[in-house]
Amino acid sequence: MTRLKAIAALIACLGFVAAGPAAAEVDAEKVYKFYCAQCHGLEGKGDGPNVYKDFPVSPRNFTNAAEMDKLSDADMRNVIRDGGPSVSKSPMMPPWGKTISDEEVDALVGHLRKLCACEGKKG
Amino acid sequence: MTRTIFTALLGALVLALVPGGARADAAAGEETFKGNGCMDCHYTDGPAKEKTIDDQLAKKGPELWYAGSKFQQEWLQAWLAKPEPIRPMAYNSLTEKNPADHPALSGDDVANVTEFLMGLTSDAVEAGKVKPKKNPKGRLIFTKKMPCSGCHQYESKKGLTGGLMGPTLVGAGTRLNPDWILAYLMQPEVFKPVKMMPVFVGILREKDMQNVAAYVANFK
């Protein structure tokens, strides 16, 4: 019994080590506000301060669930990493793949799903 | 008589060689810089300190530890005497316009602080790499292939255009050192490790960056 307890404790410890001490959690909203809001707006309505009168495209309105539902999470990851042209959209959407980490991209996708309150295309 | 003429000529030569006129004093400039509270918004000791978004957002103004590599002396001196907004928006703000309230210097302080700031340089900027030049490849990348104009204002054929979040590039040809523009594109982590502008390393080739730098360095 004591031996079993010791093994259980050891496994618990190993589990803790593997998970890492509070693995730096990404603050998705902070990342969004820093990189994305300049064009997409603080609330995601596509109305950031960069959208001047002759801005060549309308940045995506993330609160438009009907439009956002057409995108899968993978679509969103691709466009964030590789920019608009990777999905035949405008180059005004920058390629962020060399700037933002994969973890931050994943967190951003989650944040955008919150903004649209939609699940998006599966697969 | 000959000696007097010689002395006068020598004096004139010295004055002509000292940038910004007579006896700009970097040490006095540093004293003014610190005494005037400039350090409240600008740090002058490199390398870059920012590691997180919070670090960047805590700054009230741009870092100046490589000011001598970034700016052109004549522009800097004129700007310190009569500062005008470089960023349309307030620093780090998505909602506030630049209040255009940067303090101005006067008298000897202008040349002295210029001398101090121009002495702050970065080894990452290699001299003689970029010559300002209108070039179609740089223009194509800047205006079409990449989103530069999304954040930076510039004068196009149709007039002033471009987004508001980045520093304006109107007048970049007189403000920025062309070699710094290239160094900044190639090694952004040296100058601004955390910034709202995308990293283009691995996306644009060095030749592309040279063309963009030459194009931007040509902006009036």
Contacts between the chains, C-beta under 8 A, distances in Angstrom:
chain1	res1	chain2	res2	distance
A	30	B	53	5.7
A	30	B	54	7.9
A	31	B	53	7.1
A	33	B	94	7.3
A	34	B	53	4.9
A	34	B	56	7.8
A	34	B	57	7.5
A	34	B	196	6.3
A	35	B	196	6.2
A	37	B	94	5.6
A	38	B	94	6.5
A	38	B	151	6.6
A	38	B	163	7.5
A	38	B	165	4.3
A	38	B	196	6.0
A	39	B	150	6.4
A	39	B	163	7.5
A	42	B	94	6.2
A	42	B	95	7.7
A	48	B	94	6.9
A	48	B	165	7.7
A	49	B	89	5.9
A	49	B	94	5.6
A	49	B	95	7.4
A	49	B	163	7.5
A	49	B	164	4.9
A	49	B	165	5.8
A	50	B	150	5.5
A	50	B	151	5.6
A	50	B	163	3.3
A	50	B	164	5.8
A	50	B	165	5.2
A	51	B	163	7.5
A	52	B	161	7.2
A	52	B	162	6.9
A	52	B	163	5.9
A	52	B	164	6.6
A	54	B	158	7.9
A	54	B	161	5.9
A	55	B	150	7.4
A	55	B	163	7.1
A	83	B	147	7.6
A	91	B	144	6.8
A	91	B	145	5.7
A	91	B	146	6.2
A	91	B	147	5.8
A	92	B	147	4.7
A	92	B	150	4.9
A	93	B	147	6.8
A	94	B	146	7.4
A	94	B	147	4.6
A	94	B	150	7.4
A	94	B	198	4.3
A	95	B	198	6.5
A	95	B	203	5.6
A	96	B	198	5.6
A	97	B	203	7.9
A	98	B	198	7.1
A	98	B	199	4.1
A	98	B	200	7.1
A	98	B	201	6.0
A	98	B	202	5.1
A	98	B	203	6.1
A	99	B	198	4.9
A	99	B	199	4.5
